[in-house]
Amino acid sequence: MTYFELQKQIEKKLDCKNAVFEARQILLHNLNCDNTGFIKIRRQTADDEIIKNCFQMAQKRRNGVPLYYILGVCEFYSLSFLVGEGVLIPRDDTEILVDEALKAIKDIKNPRVLDLCSGSGAIAVAIAKNRPDSLVYAVELYDKAFSYLQKNIEHNQAKNVRAIKADAQDFCGEYDLVVSNPPYIAEKERNDLSAEVLFEPETALFADDNGLYFYKKIAENFKIHKKFTLIFEIGYKMEKSVTEILKNNGYSCISAIKDYGKNTRVIKAEKN
């Protein structure tokens, strides 16, 4: 069996919508090469150990384990992040939050940034790497996620990120920018989620008060502090509710930003 034929066998074993992409990712991971490298060796006879490992990974994926948990790494904002059980997998849609964060601090020298519910640290590290003069505080409560946060700071050599083990709902202080992708799925929406998503930690997915709990707590905790910008990731049905929460806490210049899939993904507001 050649490596090209092995990819086809993995695709059949996966039997899912994105089988071509996922099979290639599993194969590249085991070959430790990129697409260019694969093209060079695709007609070579596949190593037995690689065949075995690929099929084992494919079976885990078929059982519903998220692809990036299996690979142990994913890409976000052109950076590499270590992921696994106990931490939310960074999504491409969240990159728009980083875009808006960098716009918000573009004219501020040595900005102080706070990332609440930091998880893997994807947002904090992406901001820090694109603004080396910034100091980014990444707050995460849960042990497994906090471990990945620390690993990803080191993995990306993000020396201007400080990991803080604390509860986001109790955190406050003075910053130029506060960002958060908090848990925002309502419990009543549980049955709408795929088995794959439910592999990820519930603490990073679900929130009380119809998913609005952390928006209320964070908006209230920072309402007394100096002028700054607050940026939330939200669910696509939450624009009106989160906007109302921000207005009730004295925020101004509130705007909604759509992601690349044309869904409202980010709410940006200022505190004057």
C-alpha positions as CSV (number, residue, x, y, z in Angstrom):
1,M,0.0,0.0,0.0
2,T,1.3,3.4,-0.9
3,Y,0.8,6.5,1.2
4,F,-1.7,7.8,-1.3
5,E,-3.6,4.6,-1.1
6,L,-3.4,4.8,2.7
7,Q,-5.0,8.2,2.7
8,K,-7.9,6.7,0.7
9,Q,-8.3,3.9,3.2
10,I,-8.3,6.4,6.1
11,E,-11.0,8.3,4.3
12,K,-13.2,5.2,4.0
13,K,-12.7,4.4,7.7
14,L,-13.6,7.9,8.8
15,D,-16.8,8.1,6.6
16,C,-17.6,11.7,7.5
17,K,-18.3,14.9,5.7
18,N,-14.7,16.2,5.9
19,A,-13.1,12.8,5.4
20,V,-10.6,14.0,2.7
21,F,-9.3,16.8,4.9
22,E,-9.2,14.8,8.1
23,A,-7.6,11.8,6.5
24,R,-4.8,14.0,5.1
25,Q,-4.3,15.7,8.6
26,I,-4.0,12.3,10.3
27,L,-1.5,11.1,7.7
28,L,0.6,14.3,7.7
29,H,0.7,14.2,11.5
30,N,2.1,10.6,11.4
31,L,4.5,11.4,8.6
32,N,5.6,14.6,10.3
33,C,5.5,16.5,7.0
34,D,3.4,19.1,5.2
35,N,1.5,18.8,2.0
36,T,4.5,19.5,-0.1
37,G,6.4,16.7,1.6
38,F,3.5,14.3,1.2
39,I,3.4,14.9,-2.6
40,K,7.1,13.8,-2.8
41,I,6.5,10.5,-1.0
42,R,2.9,9.7,-1.8
43,R,3.9,6.8,-4.2
44,Q,6.2,5.2,-1.6
45,T,5.2,2.0,0.2
46,A,3.6,2.9,3.5
47,D,5.4,2.0,6.7
48,D,3.5,-0.7,8.8
49,E,3.8,1.4,12.0
50,I,2.4,4.5,10.3
51,I,-0.5,2.4,8.9
52,K,-1.3,1.1,12.3
53,N,-1.1,4.5,14.0
54,C,-3.3,6.1,11.3
55,F,-6.0,3.5,11.5
56,Q,-6.0,3.8,15.3
57,M,-6.5,7.5,15.1
58,A,-9.2,7.1,12.4
59,Q,-11.1,4.7,14.7
60,K,-10.9,7.3,17.6
61,R,-12.3,9.9,15.2
62,R,-15.0,7.6,14.0
63,N,-16.0,7.2,17.7
64,G,-16.5,10.9,18.0
65,V,-13.3,12.1,19.5
66,P,-12.5,15.6,18.1
67,L,-9.8,15.5,15.4
68,Y,-7.6,18.1,17.2
69,Y,-7.7,16.1,20.4
70,I,-6.4,13.2,18.5
71,L,-3.6,15.2,16.8
72,G,-2.9,17.1,20.0
73,V,-2.3,20.4,18.2
74,C,-4.3,22.9,16.1
75,E,-3.7,26.1,14.3
76,F,-5.2,29.5,15.4
77,Y,-4.2,32.9,14.0
78,S,-1.3,31.2,12.2
79,L,0.1,29.9,15.5
80,S,0.3,26.4,16.8
81,F,-1.6,25.5,20.0
82,L,-1.4,22.3,22.1
83,V,-4.9,20.9,22.9
84,G,-6.4,17.8,24.5
85,E,-9.1,16.6,26.8
86,G,-10.1,19.3,29.2
87,V,-9.6,22.4,27.1
88,L,-11.8,24.1,24.4
89,I,-10.4,23.7,20.9
90,P,-9.8,27.1,19.3
91,R,-12.1,27.9,16.4
92,D,-11.4,29.8,13.2
93,D,-14.5,32.0,13.9
94,T,-12.8,33.3,17.0
95,E,-10.0,34.9,14.9
96,I,-12.3,37.8,14.3
97,L,-12.1,38.6,18.0
98,V,-8.3,38.8,17.8
99,D,-8.7,41.1,14.7
100,E,-10.9,43.5,16.7
101,A,-8.7,43.3,19.7
102,L,-5.6,44.4,17.7
103,K,-7.6,47.2,16.2
104,A,-8.7,48.4,19.6
105,I,-5.1,48.7,20.9
106,K,-3.3,49.8,17.7
107,D,-2.7,53.4,18.9
108,I,-1.9,52.5,22.5
109,K,1.7,52.1,23.6
110,N,2.5,49.2,25.9
111,P,-1.2,48.2,26.2
112,R,-2.4,46.2,29.2
113,V,-4.8,43.4,28.1
114,L,-6.9,41.0,30.1
115,D,-8.2,37.7,28.6
116,L,-10.9,36.1,30.8
117,C,-11.9,32.4,30.5
118,S,-8.6,32.0,28.6
119,G,-8.7,28.3,28.1
120,S,-5.9,27.2,25.8
121,G,-4.6,30.8,25.7
122,A,-5.2,31.1,22.0
123,I,-6.6,34.6,22.2
124,A,-4.1,35.9,24.7
125,V,-1.1,34.4,22.9
126,A,-2.3,35.6,19.5
127,I,-2.7,39.2,20.8
128,A,0.7,39.0,22.6
129,K,2.6,37.7,19.6
130,N,1.1,40.4,17.3
131,R,1.8,43.1,19.9
132,P,5.2,42.3,21.5
133,D,5.0,45.6,23.5
134,S,1.8,44.5,25.2
135,L,1.4,42.8,28.6
136,V,-1.4,40.2,28.4
137,Y,-3.0,38.6,31.5
138,A,-4.7,35.3,30.8
139,V,-7.2,34.2,33.4
140,E,-8.3,30.5,33.6
141,L,-9.8,28.6,36.6
142,Y,-9.9,24.9,35.7
143,D,-6.8,22.8,36.2
144,K,-6.6,21.0,32.8
145,A,-7.2,24.1,30.8
146,F,-4.8,26.1,32.9
147,S,-2.1,23.5,32.2
148,Y,-2.7,23.9,28.5
149,L,-2.6,27.7,28.9
150,Q,0.8,27.5,30.5
151,K,2.1,25.0,27.9
152,N,1.0,27.2,25.0
153,I,2.6,30.3,26.5
154,E,5.9,28.4,26.5
155,H,5.2,26.6,23.2
156,N,4.8,29.9,21.4
157,Q,7.4,31.7,23.5
158,A,4.9,34.4,24.4
159,K,7.0,36.0,27.1
160,N,4.6,38.9,27.5
161,V,1.7,36.7,28.6
162,R,1.0,36.1,32.3
163,A,-1.1,33.1,33.3
164,I,-3.4,33.7,36.3
165,K,-5.4,30.8,37.9
166,A,-8.5,32.6,39.0
167,D,-12.3,32.7,38.5
168,A,-13.3,35.1,35.7
169,Q,-16.5,36.1,37.5
170,D,-14.5,37.5,40.4
171,F,-11.8,39.2,38.5
172,C,-11.4,43.0,38.0
173,G,-8.7,45.6,37.6
174,E,-7.6,48.4,35.2
175,Y,-6.7,47.5,31.6
176,D,-6.8,49.1,28.2
177,L,-8.6,46.1,26.7
178,V,-10.6,43.2,28.2
179,V,-11.5,40.3,25.9
180,S,-13.4,37.1,26.7
181,N,-14.8,34.1,24.9
182,P,-16.8,32.8,27.9
183,P,-19.1,29.8,28.1
184,Y,-22.3,30.9,26.5
185,I,-24.4,27.9,25.5
186,A,-27.7,27.6,27.4
187,E,-28.4,24.2,29.0
188,K,-31.6,23.9,27.0
189,E,-29.4,23.9,23.8
190,R,-27.5,20.8,24.9
191,N,-29.5,18.5,22.6
192,D,-28.6,20.6,19.6
193,L,-24.9,20.0,20.0
194,S,-23.0,17.2,18.2
195,A,-21.4,14.4,20.1
196,E,-18.0,15.8,19.0
197,V,-18.6,19.1,20.7
198,L,-19.8,17.4,23.9
199,F,-16.3,15.8,24.1
200,E,-15.1,19.3,25.1
201,P,-15.3,20.5,28.7
202,E,-18.8,21.5,29.8
203,T,-17.3,24.3,31.9
204,A,-16.1,25.9,28.6
205,L,-19.4,25.4,26.9
206,F,-22.4,26.0,29.2
207,A,-23.4,29.0,31.3
208,D,-26.4,29.7,33.5
209,D,-29.0,32.4,32.8
210,N,-29.6,31.2,29.3
211,G,-26.0,31.5,28.5
212,L,-25.7,35.1,29.7
213,Y,-24.2,34.6,33.1
214,F,-20.6,35.6,32.3
215,Y,-21.5,38.6,30.2
216,K,-23.5,40.0,33.1
217,K,-20.7,39.3,35.6
218,I,-17.9,40.7,33.5
219,A,-19.8,43.8,32.4
220,E,-20.7,44.6,36.0
221,N,-17.2,43.9,37.4
222,F,-15.6,46.4,35.1
223,K,-18.2,49.2,35.0
224,I,-16.4,51.3,37.6
225,H,-12.9,51.3,36.0
226,K,-11.1,53.7,33.7
227,K,-11.7,54.1,30.0
228,F,-11.2,50.8,28.1
229,T,-12.5,48.6,25.4
230,L,-14.4,45.3,26.1
231,I,-14.8,42.7,23.4
232,F,-16.9,39.5,23.8
233,E,-17.4,36.5,21.6
234,I,-21.1,35.7,21.5
235,G,-23.5,33.1,20.2
236,Y,-25.1,34.0,16.9
237,K,-28.5,34.7,18.6
238,M,-27.2,36.7,21.5
239,E,-26.5,40.2,20.0
240,K,-29.6,41.8,21.4
241,S,-29.3,40.4,24.9
242,V,-25.6,41.1,25.3
243,T,-26.0,44.6,23.9
244,E,-28.7,45.3,26.4
245,I,-26.4,44.0,29.3
246,L,-23.7,46.4,28.1
247,K,-26.0,49.4,27.9
248,N,-27.4,48.7,31.4
249,N,-23.8,48.8,32.7
250,G,-22.9,52.2,31.1
251,Y,-21.0,51.0,28.0
252,S,-21.1,53.1,24.9
253,C,-20.1,52.8,21.2
254,I,-21.4,49.2,21.1
255,S,-21.0,47.4,17.8
256,A,-21.6,43.9,16.5
257,I,-19.1,42.3,14.2
258,K,-19.8,39.3,11.9
259,D,-17.4,36.4,11.4
260,Y,-16.3,35.1,8.1
261,G,-19.4,32.9,7.9
262,K,-21.6,36.1,8.2
263,N,-22.8,35.3,11.7
264,T,-22.6,37.9,14.4
265,R,-19.7,36.7,16.4
266,V,-18.3,39.6,18.4
267,I,-19.7,42.5,20.5
268,K,-17.3,45.4,21.0
269,A,-18.0,48.2,23.5
270,E,-16.2,51.1,25.1
271,K,-16.2,52.4,28.7
272,N,-15.6,56.1,28.9
